[in-house]
Amino acid sequence: MNRFLSAVFHRLFRRESGPAVLLCRILPVSVVLALLLVRAFPAPAAEAPSPDDVPPGMTLRWVPPFYMTVPSDWKPMLDRDGLGFYTGAHPEAMDDPSLADLPLVAFGVTRQKAPKGGGHRAFFEEMERSAAKDKAQNFTSKEEEITIGSRPAVFYSVSADVEIRGKTQKVEMNLVVGKEPDTEGNHILVMIAGKSASIEKYRDVIKTMLSSAREGVPPLEKSLSFPFGATQEAFRHSEGPFVAPDGTVAVLDRFGKRIRLFDVSGTQVDEWGQKGTGEDGTFAWPTVIAFAPDGSLYVADEGYSVDANIQRFSRKGEFLGKIKADTKTLGEKGMYKPNFLAVTETGKIVTAGTSEISNGKPRLLVFSPEGDLLLSRDMKADGPMALLPGEKLVMASPEPDNDRADVFSVYDLEGNLLKEWSMWGSDLPALPGEEGIYFRVKFLGADAEGRMYAYDDSEDGLWIYGADGRFLQVLPARRTFGIMEGMAVLPGGDVLVKDRPSGYGPGEPSVHRMKNAWPAKVPEQPVPETPPAQPPSDVPPPGGETPPAVSQTGPDDKGLENELARLKEALLLREEAAALEKEGNRAGAAAKYRESLAFHDDPNVKAYAEGLERMVASAAGPAAPKETPKETPKETPKETPKETPPKEASPFEAVTGRDARRKAESLWNEAGALQQAKKYEEALALYRKGLGLSPDTTVSAHVARLEEFMPRAKARAEEIWKQAGQLQNGKKYGEALKKYREGLDLYHNTVVEEHVRKLEAFIARQKK
């Protein structure tokens, strides 16, 4: 039995006994349950009405399946599935004798089939039969023709004297029933609770609210759902969703140390991540992700096995930098466990968490875009947070004197409290009976206009507030989602929810996008114009169709080839150095390593070379001081064991050992040869494969530049092939052949290469 509607009927009958007893004396149990269960409503097709199109003193509220104009001071009442509004006091206080003089009214809306397959009057007839069966005395009823929106309805009121536990008590009930059923045979039911005097006082107000009912899409309506690939082995224990302004969605697997990225359509576009123990670009226990305005990602790592840090990555997973947030680095200003992360419009990095592993203080840290600490401040409480426009934060946390209900607090980035309000919003005062209401915010987000979206897991409701803290709407979420595990908000106001099936429910863990009926205005961000990536052109055989046109682009990037040549030379020298070291020639190896630094500077290689030089000097014995008459005899050990450089000094053993480094360098040499042959896609795959074995910042930077260069080279080549196709169709085969080869000199394409061979054979046949 729905607790909200049960409470409404309980208050309606004004009884002191249990909530179901008297109701069952008037109605059969089947009818009681039918009235108290809320059904799912078909989604209306009409657009949502404008919130501004309401009379003074009224506001637009969503009361499924309608929008209604409700007095601005009436408060929402949510209980799992049920949604309604009340005034005077919360329904929980309607039995309080001290509040008997207050005009208390509450109502809720649902739909239900009529008893015994009848029409709308079957509801009233069933009540009358039940009253007669229970020998109710002084039974009276009253009917008034009204409307619910444009639909005819009946406002039905009944009262009777009923014996309860040996005492005669007067009970009252008010119910509005829609006359016409919908296509599924359901009638609209509006159940109203309150004493007769209160109902009469607000009767015209209630009729005005009901007559204003208009159908429309909900404030938030599910528009997209996609599974994110959770299995027993991967992404079963995941965090997110985390969203970028362009709609990209990230899901984080804390156990697997992996990140999956999805585009706006829910298609997976990438997956990356590597387990580690504090090395750059690896994860120990990642907790949260934030997208920066430039599209890069920041990932916070906890301090259980490594010191707390925040790492920055490209969308492809390339390591771009690290900010140390731990107490070893920042002292008393640091933190142990970051659990919130955001990046402002100006690039400031904001994180919040606790100062210690247990019983730590809630702490807020703000860093500059360069990673310099700007603020470390202890907060009064800990709770879900969201970044607001204008570099402000909103946090939900329990009230100091009431841990049942959270309050919202807005801070600037210096930790100063700017505003605070309760679950009812910034403009609605507290009413009697609200002290016992539970409101626990689990997830919190905000859009570009500063509207806030809070998920309350105590009653499964999604609450929406304006930028000024005013309550706007609340939506029951229990029937829309399974068990909610995360929520995020896009700048435009669309809400993304990650859930998993509840109990043995069908489906799989998924991300859902809820379209906002009133999108937020998003400030335009300058986006650099880049030509779209083009697939390889399918060049036709002689006499075929001309290839499709492609965009033009800029000149070739000669600097990329020069950089590749220098990197290749450095890798060759380091291979020679490794071979010399293996033969025991440490001095020669050190010299080769140092020679390679002129082509590719690497601090790790430099340190390794210095280590080899120290070992060579140590093996030769300490040099005697020139100005000391008495030399210290050189001690020569009986056996000098073969020494090897310390493992921690080797750049080749930083991730998977020297063999892995050599294999990576071999792959990079292959990649370099492919790149010189203009086989950029194959080269890129080998560069990435090598980086998977042994991370290298220089190679990563080279890969990034290659990825940027490839679309330009490809577009130029395709434009040339287009010209070649036009020449070929004009039977200028020799000129066409030159153009095809010219394009291949810029960007390799197996289809074009095969076509060139066919065209060469065709020209040869023509000459015979």
Sequence and secondary structure as in RCSB ss.txt:
>XXXX:A:sequence
MNRFLSAVFHRLFRRESGPAVLLCRILPVSVVLALLLVRAFPAPAAEAPSPDDVPPGMTLRWVPPFYMTVPSDWK
PMLDRDGLGFYTGAHPEAMDDPSLADLPLVAFGVTRQKAPKGGGHRAFFEEMERSAAKDKAQNFTSKEEEITIGS
RPAVFYSVSADVEIRGKTQKVEMNLVVGKEPDTEGNHILVMIAGKSASIEKYRDVIKTMLSSAREGVPPLEKSLS
FPFGATQEAFRHSEGPFVAPDGTVAVLDRFGKRIRLFDVSGTQVDEWGQKGTGEDGTFAWPTVIAFAPDGSLYVA
DEGYSVDANIQRFSRKGEFLGKIKADTKTLGEKGMYKPNFLAVTETGKIVTAGTSEISNGKPRLLVFSPEGDLLL
SRDMKADGPMALLPGEKLVMASPEPDNDRADVFSVYDLEGNLLKEWSMWGSDLPALPGEEGIYFRVKFLGADAEG
RMYAYDDSEDGLWIYGADGRFLQVLPARRTFGIMEGMAVLPGGDVLVKDRPSGYGPGEPSVHRMKNAWPAKVPEQ
PVPETPPAQPPSDVPPPGGETPPAVSQTGPDDKGLENELARLKEALLLREEAAALEKEGNRAGAAAKYRESLAFH
DDPNVKAYAEGLERMVASAAGPAAPKETPKETPKETPKETPKETPPKEASPFEAVTGRDARRKAESLWNEAGALQ
QAKKYEEALALYRKGLGLSPDTTVSAHVARLEEFMPRAKARAEEIWKQAGQLQNGKKYGEALKKYREGLDLYHNT
VVEEHVRKLEAFIARQKK
>XXXX:A:secstr
  HHHHHHHHHHHT SS TTHHHHHHS HHHHHHHH         S    TT S TTEEEEEETTEEEEEETT E
EEEETTEEEEEESS GGGTT GGGTTS  EEEEEEEEE GGG  THHHHHHHHHHHHHTT EEEEEEEEEEEETT
EEEEEEEEEEEEEETTEEEEEEEEEEEESS  TTSEEEEEEEES HHHHHHHHHHHHHHHHT EE   SEEEEEE
EE    SSSSSSEEEEEE TTS EEEEETTTTEEEEE TTS EEEEE  B SS TT BSSEEEEEE TTS EEEE
E TTTS  EEEEE TT  EEEEEE SHHHHGGG  SEEEEEEE TT  EEEEEESSSSS  EEEEEE TTS EEE
EEE S    EEEETTTEEEEEEEETTEEEEEEEEEEETT  EEEEEBTTBTT    TTGGG  B EEEEEE TT 
 EEEEETTTTEEEEE TTSBEEEEEE TTT SEEEEEEE TTS EEEEEE  TT SS  EEEEEEESS       
                TT              HHHHHHHHHHHHHHHHHHHHHHHHHTT HHHHHHHHHHHHTTS
  HHHHHHHHHHHHHHHHHH     TT SS       S        GGG GGGSSS HHHHHHHHHHHHHHHHHH
HTT HHHHHHHHHHHHHHS  HHHHHHHHHHHHHHHHHHHHHHHHHHHHHHHHHTT HHHHHHHHHHHHTTS  H
HHHHHHHHHHHHHHHHH 
